[in-house]
Amino acid sequence: MQLLVIKVTVRFKPLFGIRFARASIKVDFPDPLAPSIATDSSSSLHRRYHSIKPYSELSHSATLTEDWFTATITGLRSIYTHSINIQENEVKGFRKISGDLEHSMEATNERNHYNAKRKRDSNEDGEDSPAVSNGGVDLSLLEEIEKSQQSVEILDVKTLKKLVLSFERRLRDNIAARLKYPDQPEKFADSEIELHEEIEKLKILAGAPELYPDLVNLNTIPAILDLLTHDNTDIAIDVVGLLQDLTDEDVLDENDEPARILVDCLIENNVLESLLQNLLRLSESDPDEVAAVYSTLSTIENLIEVKPAVAEMVCERTKLLRWIIGKIKVREFDSNKQYASEILAILLQSSAANQKRLGQMNGVDVVLQAVAMYKSRDPKSLDEEEMVENLFDCLCCLLMPLENKERFLKAEGVELMIIIMNQKKLCYGSAIRALDFAMTNYPPACERFVDVMGLKTAFPAFMGKVPTTKNKKRSKEELEERLISLVASLFGGVLRGSRRERLLSKFVENEYEKIDRLMELYMRYSNRVKEESERMNDLELDDLEMDEDEKYNRKLESGLYSLQLIAVILGHLWTSEHPKIKARIELLLKQQKLTKNDVKNVLQEYHDNIGDLDGPDEKEKAQAKIQRFITAL
């Protein structure tokens, strides 16, 4: 049994100011009709059932009429009785409520009619009475309604305490009823309906996040979280919805401290474990439970937003990663699969521990299988397209630890990415991005790339022959930068033998067109960096000073890193001992009124800013390689 509560708020403007009146109709509906009605807003009810006319459509007359209430009651009774075959006694309570309200409105109408007639008789000077001037409504009656029921309730600590006490009372009643009648659901059904209502009432707290510290101090959070393991899944779903509302990003956006206090309390009371325990029992065949899966993932995302450390906590303490892997394995697309891929990307993007943990769970192979479904076909919708991009984001994050690069190679990930590129579908650019991550500082992937004819696939793209996309300019720039990085990785990973010769031969064929393209890119990125440097100089003239790190970062954003990689490729070509390659580079530099010193300056800046993220030994090796290019030039 579920409770449908329809609240009607009527606004009208009498002579002395704005007033409000509110009427509530409460109706008990037995399943299965109730969910379909109770989840609809009044506007959607109107769209679905035209016999119910929202009062807002009558607001121009500013009159609270009997006709509107009668039409509403009739419409509700029509919805209820015609949508499901039920016995007379099941609608008896509903008819009684509607009958009482109709009777009340009839009495009110008679009173209004009598008062209006009496005032017309006594109004000898011909002026309209207040009732007539207000559409026949006795304003004194409306004032009484206003006095008897306040339309706005201030949400403060006092209200919070009332809500909490009412919730705890209903919770105790439900626990007692379940203990007393464990095998008689009909005995505790009413208490669970009342508990459901109290949980719904607590959602109003999302409108006052400043009260979260008081909510925590009232020690209500443990009782709320305990309901995630309630025997009735519907109650647990209610709590998930409550947590989603309380932690919503829009709610917490400007309330950092209250949000942190709430999230810390939730974490201390094992919200992650409880959410996952409930998630694992939800069914994909029940629409309400499918929605609860989405709400659970949303709540986890909200918690991470407030406290980034939750990303690692939830993977350490729960089976969330394993659940997501299982979801991604499902071939059919749905919104929860999309959201699972998004959550996985969030969990991996800033956590090396999660990247390694997922790799140990065969996550690299699972993600490769998921993207393989799109090697020869495009996603069917924008949501599915977003999911595929999320999966490639996950793959790129997974490819950061060395051990996962090895797993990628073993799972024939290089071959799959080349197949995707050859198909020239939507995933074309994403495959290049994944290859760039796989081949960076990992020579075995570079060697495999050359062995499986990757050069034949990559260099047409390097020459600018790429499939068109929706956002042509931005996508082309990103691909360009990825391909520059990929070619630089090839030169760094393939150092000798026939593979090296095959790579160098690409820059000789077709009259050195690859070197011409390289110099074209060099000039474009060099000009961008130069323009950004001039902008920063102008800012300094305007007394907006920037430190050296900030300047360097601004230059990186304008394309300096790609320029540095192009200079590194030129360094590899210069030291290759191919006289014709050297001659071509010198000729192109001269044509652009540049010298080798310009390239050396770019390399020197790169040398001086190499970081030690991979350790001091790796930094020293990288600097030694760049210094060799500088010396050779």
Buried (B, 14 or more C-beta within 10 A) or exposed (E): EBBBEBEBEBEBEBEEEEBBBBBEBEBBBEEEBBBBBBEBEBEEBBEEBEBBBBBBEBEEBBBBBBEBBBBBBBBBBEBBBEBBEBEEEBBEEBBEBBEEBBEEBEEBBEEBEEBBEEBEEEEEEEEEBBBBEBEBBBBEBBBEBBEEEEEEEEBEBEBBBEBBEBBBEBBEBBBEBBEEBEEEEEEBBBBBBBBBBBBBBBBBBBEBBEBBBBBBEBEBBEBBBBBBBBEBBBBBBBBBBBBBBBBBEEBBEEBEEBBBBBBEBBBEBBBBBBBBBBBEEBEEEEEEBBBBBBBBBBBBBBBBBBBEEBBBBBBEBBBBBBBBBEBBEEEEBBBBBBBBBBBBBBBBBEBEEBBBBBBEEEBBBBBBBBBBEBBEEEBEEEBBBBBBBBBBBBBBBBBBBEEBBBBBBEBBBBBBBBBBBBBEBBBBBBBBBBBBBBBBBBBBBBBBBBEBEBBEBBBEBBBEEBBEBEEEEEBBEBBBBBBBBBBBBBBBBBEEEEBBEBBBEBBBEEEBBBBBBBBBBBBBBBEBBEEBBEEBEEBEEEEEEEEEEEBBEBBBEBBBBBBBBBBBBBBBBBBBEBEEBBEBBEBBBEEBEBEBEBBBEBBBBBBEBBEEEEEEEBBEEBBEBBEEBBEEB
